[in-house]
Amino acid sequence: MIRRLSELWTASPVGFWLLAAACLYFVVMAVRLTVIDIRSHLLPNRIVFPSYGVAGVLLLAAAVLASFPEAGNGHAASAALFGVPGLAALAGGVVLWLFYFVLRFIHPPGMGFGDVKLAGVLGLYLGYLGWSHLFAGTFAAFLLGGLWSLAVLATRRGTMRSAIPFGPFMLAGAAAAMVLLPA
């Protein structure tokens, strides 16, 4: 994400500020949802649903603005998929939502529907950066959640049937992919 921001600074300052606003929104959303999910095992719709609109508008606008300078050079837009700016972000949101929906459908007690709804938002952010980010962020979420579960079991603070909020791990995995992987 940092590299994408630096590219936008020179190519499209307005796009830079839109992407910076999307990143700031992600941080605020992530902190709020993490605290709430740890306390109550809920990811409230009043935070998740508006995040689709905020993230979607900011990321799609940044993708469109990023594609204009490159169009004159004959290069494909950096945030484009099949030549349509921002489609990668939308596709990422749909793919990740469907993946978590299938997991919820297969084993309902293992995942709440709040996690499914949050997956779509995270898919927008990760899809904007590319498919490798989408896969890495998803993998990191399950890796972090699994390690935490093992720690809970090892310290005997829970059992195999203990409920663990997964939203914080989803958010941490997405954040790690956004910050650590080059765009």
Protein Blocks (a to p, Z undefined) as FASTA:
>chain_A
ZZmmmmmmmmommlmmmmmmmmmmmmmmmmmmmmmmmmnopacfklmmmmmmmmmmmmmm
mmmmmmmmmmmnopacfkbgehighklmmmmmmmmmmmmmmmmmmmmmlpcfklmmmmmm
mmmmmmmnomklmmmmmmmmmmmmmmmmmmmmmnopacfkbccdfklmmmmmmmmmmmmp
cZZ
